Amino acid sequence: MNKSYPLYFHIGYPKTATSFLQDEIFPQFKSIHFIPLSELKDPLLKITSQDEFNFDYKKIREDIISKLDPDKPNLISFEGLCGEIIFKHTNQKQIADRLHKLFPESHIIIIIRNQYDLIKSLYRQSIHLGGTKKFTEFINFQYGKIKPSYITIDGRVNLEMFKFLPLIDYYNELFNPSNVHIILFEIIKVDGIKKFVEKFISILRTNDQIKTPNKLTNEGYQLRQIQIARFLNKIFKKNKLIENGLIPDIPIPKIGRLNTSLIRKILQSKLSFKLLGHKPIDNPQIKLIIKEYFKENNLSLDKKYNLSLSKLYQEFYF
């Protein structure tokens, strides 16, 4: 590995246009070598999920180095590197420690998004994967309060995982602080996709000319799609979450497999949105509670890293 060229790890968070960047933007780079996840899936999954007794630092480092281009900067993008959010593998610190031990001179890029919208998007994903819970159940909202959920696979998120400050602080302790970069997803909302991509490009220090679309194309479930999907997920066999369905996952000629993947394909079609509309998921009471839950953490994050959350992005974070 040529140490004169930097190695960038884009670690997430999820639901911050990661797939868009990986599919539409990163492959356009000419002066940056972007390694697709398919080429590094095994070592990256070991970094995030393998137990320490079996983790072979030397082998993992060699596997990653073998995919790097020695003659230009390299970029690795995997949102799992910020921790497995839905299933609550509280491994954020271990992943950071491993990345530092493997590549201590690397750059870390973290994209954050206001917690309410991030959690709503993760809720959509949980329904895509076969979940059946209401949004209040998903965030473990009980008796007027949000309670942490520590059971590994219960179809809920643990809101403690979305306090960004501890993770960002820790990366700044481990790595050179000038190598830890924070991007706000809300740049898309305020200034547009082009400005968001330009922010990423400025971190990579490339002059590559990148074409950016005017909007993100992936539209997730809205309220009515979620209501239908939750009902159907109780009937059909699941493909991700560990829940039992009444109807087995069997192939049907010209239709496909009767499972949550087929449900998702139908409910995310243009016809679905035409018939069911685009009524958003929203709960003003829960929104206020979630914002209040993260208020102190976000204020500290804003003050420490000068992110302008309380000035330019107040409507999203406070």
C-alpha positions, 0 to 999 in steps of 0.5 A: 500500500502506497502511504502517499495516497489517502484511504477514505472510509465512508461509514454511514449513517444508513438512510443518508443517500448511501445507495445513491452515492455508491450507485450514481456518484462514486463510480464516476470518479476517475482520480479516486479508486472506488471499491464496490462493496461486492469486492470487499463484502467478506472483510467488511462484514468481519470488521462489523460482525465477527467476534474478536476471538476469530478476528484476524487483523493481518488477514483482513488488512491484506484482503483490503490492501489487495483491492486498493489502487496503489497509484491513487486515493481509495474510497470504501463505502459501507454504512454497516461500519457505523454499527448495525442499527436495526438489529442493535448490534452495539458494536460501534466502538469495536468497529472504530477500534478495528478500523484504527488498528487496521488503517490508523492514517485513514480518513473517516467520512460520516453523514448524519441526518436528523434523527426523526427523519432517519428513524422514519426511513429505517421504519420503512426499511423494517416494513420492507424486510417483513416487519409488522410493527406500528411506528410507536412500537418500532421506537419502543414508545410506551406510556408517553416515553421512549424506552431503550430496547436492548433485545437483539432482534425484536423488530425495534430500534434502540434510540441510543444508537442515534446519539451522534456525538459519542461516535464522532467524538471517539473517531476524533480521539482515535484518528487525526481530527483533520481526517474525520469529516462530517456531512449533513444529509440536510444539505440536500433539502436546503441547497440541493443534491449538487451541493451535497455531492460537492461537499463530498467531493471537497473532502476527497480533494478531487477535480473530477467532473461529476454529473448529478441528478436533480432528485433522488429517485428511490421512493420508500413506502408512505402511510397507506403502503405501510398499512397494507404492507404490515397486514400482508407481512403477517400473512406471507413468509418473511425474507429477513426478519425472524417472523412466521407467515401463514403462507410459505415462500413458494415460487409461482410461474410468471408472478414470482415468489410470494414473499415480502420482496414481491410485496415491496415491488408492488407497493413501490410501483408507480401504479401503487403511488398513483392509486394510494397517493403519497400521504407521508408518515407523520406523527407530530407528537412523536416528532416533538418527543424524538427531537426533545430526546436528542436535543441536548446531544445535538446541541453539544454536537453543534457547538463542538463541531460547528455544524450550524444545526441551530442556525441553518438546519434548526427546523430539522434538528430542534 
